Amino acid sequence: MSASPILEVEELSLAAGSKTLVSGVGFSLDRGESLGLVGESGSGKSLTLRAILGLLPRGVEQVGGTIKSEVRAAMIFQDPRKSLDPLCPVVRQVEEVVYYRQQVSRKAARTIALELLEMLGLPDSLKQTDRYPSQLSGGQCQRIVIAIALACKPGILLCDEPTTALDVTVQQQILATITRLQQELDFAMVFVTHNLAIAATLCSKLCVMKQGSIVEHGDALSLLQHPQHPYTQMLIDSVLPLPELEGSASV
Ligand SMILES: Nc1ncnc2c1ncn2[C@@H]1O[C@H](COP(=O)(O)OP(=O)(O)OP(=O)(O)O)[C@@H](O)[C@H]1O
């Protein structure tokens, strides 16, 4: 257990010109801890992640607050295909990141890349025959993207709705993989999602964002059980129950 947080975001404000997009956002994260950022579309979740990564989009500036972190952050985006170079075979892409980020020999980079593929549960056939992103499924592409993120040896993994573009069964497999890897590698995680169930399953802490600000934060389960803010309550109420389970006896 580390004594001090590995990430501290205080009073973060972001703007595009005169328009404030994120206002006074703050939270902290300990080693190995997971924090979920939930909220409506356009509430500033992705921009907050990008600010932590130090990669704000053109035209958006940090106009207030501080982000303190002593560890490396890596990010996984929503659409895995857009994160990969379509003209470069995938194992080669993992290898390149290992080579440059871990500063090892080409041979060692290849070995580490293959180990990462194995860790991510990618097919063995990729070891023999590398393939382009267009030749892999969406789920396989996202596993490659995660391998690339892990090749950076991050202390914090920033996940921007990493499963939204995938079908539900693949979604579950990817989430299980991320959970397993977090336990194995002990990285902290900030996980952006619209899905409260996913956030509560993966994260011990939640921040609910609305219109660029955090309206409620706290321990995930107690926040869902005893929401204080009407917007949090509305998010909970908007989770659709499965029709066949509605009204059935408690399980
Ligand atoms: N490059 C940009 N220039 C100007 N405004 C931007 C830019 N990128 C995002 N915004 C605006 O900033 C606000 C927050 O955007 P952000 O992408 O962080 O929202 P979000 O909560 O992640 O939404 P979603 O869940 O739909 O991804 C939105 O109003 C968006 O239109």
The ligand as an SDF file (V2000), in Angstrom:
LIG
                    3D

 31 33  0  0  0  0  0  0  0  0999 V2000
  -11.6960   19.7280  -29.3320 N   0  0  0  0  0  0  0  0  0  0  0  0
  -12.7420   20.3100  -28.7610 C   0  0  0  0  0  0  0  0  0  0  0  0
  -13.0200   21.6110  -28.9810 N   0  0  0  0  0  0  0  0  0  0  0  0
  -14.0860   22.1990  -28.3980 C   0  0  0  0  0  0  0  0  0  0  0  0
  -14.9420   21.5680  -27.5720 N   0  0  0  0  0  0  0  0  0  0  0  0
  -14.7120   20.2760  -27.3210 C   0  0  0  0  0  0  0  0  0  0  0  0
  -13.6090   19.5820  -27.9020 C   0  0  0  0  0  0  0  0  0  0  0  0
  -13.6240   18.3030  -27.4710 N   0  0  0  0  0  0  0  0  0  0  0  0
  -14.7100   18.1940  -26.6690 C   0  0  0  0  0  0  0  0  0  0  0  0
  -15.3540   19.3680  -26.5750 N   0  0  0  0  0  0  0  0  0  0  0  0
  -16.5690   19.6560  -25.7900 C   0  0  0  0  0  0  0  0  0  0  0  0
  -16.2600   19.4380  -24.4270 O   0  0  0  0  0  0  0  0  0  0  0  0
  -17.3790   18.8890  -23.7420 C   0  0  0  0  0  0  0  0  0  0  0  0
  -16.9350   17.6240  -23.0080 C   0  0  0  0  0  0  0  0  0  0  0  0
  -16.5540   16.6610  -23.9690 O   0  0  0  0  0  0  0  0  0  0  0  0
  -16.1160   15.1880  -23.5760 P   0  0  0  0  0  0  0  0  0  0  0  0
  -15.7160   14.4840  -24.8330 O   0  0  0  0  0  0  0  0  0  0  0  0
  -15.1180   15.2530  -22.4830 O   0  0  0  0  0  0  0  0  0  0  0  0
  -17.4830   14.6030  -23.0130 O   0  0  0  0  0  0  0  0  0  0  0  0
  -17.7890   13.1140  -22.4980 P   0  0  0  0  0  0  0  0  0  0  0  0
  -18.3930   13.2500  -21.1520 O   0  0  0  0  0  0  0  0  0  0  0  0
  -16.5800   12.2700  -22.6050 O   0  0  0  0  0  0  0  0  0  0  0  0
  -18.8960   12.6650  -23.5510 O   0  0  0  0  0  0  0  0  0  0  0  0
  -19.1470   11.2020  -24.2000 P   0  0  0  0  0  0  0  0  0  0  0  0
  -19.6200   10.3510  -23.0730 O   0  0  0  0  0  0  0  0  0  0  0  0
  -20.2080   11.4490  -25.2110 O   0  0  0  0  0  0  0  0  0  0  0  0
  -17.8510   10.7490  -24.7870 O   0  0  0  0  0  0  0  0  0  0  0  0
  -18.4670   18.6510  -24.7890 C   0  0  0  0  0  0  0  0  0  0  0  0
  -19.3560   19.7300  -24.7210 O   0  0  0  0  0  0  0  0  0  0  0  0
  -17.6910   18.6770  -26.1000 C   0  0  0  0  0  0  0  0  0  0  0  0
  -18.5100   19.1830  -27.1410 O   0  0  0  0  0  0  0  0  0  0  0  0
  1  2  1  0
  2  3  1  0
  2  7  2  0
  3  4  2  0
  4  5  1  0
  5  6  2  0
  6  7  1  0
  6 10  1  0
  7  8  1  0
  8  9  2  0
  9 10  1  0
 10 11  1  0
 11 12  1  0
 11 30  1  0
 12 13  1  0
 13 14  1  0
 13 28  1  0
 14 15  1  0
 15 16  1  0
 16 17  2  0
 16 18  1  0
 16 19  1  0
 19 20  1  0
 20 21  2  0
 20 22  1  0
 20 23  1  0
 23 24  1  0
 24 25  2  0
 24 26  1  0
 24 27  1  0
 28 29  1  0
 28 30  1  0
 30 31  1  0
M  END
$$$$
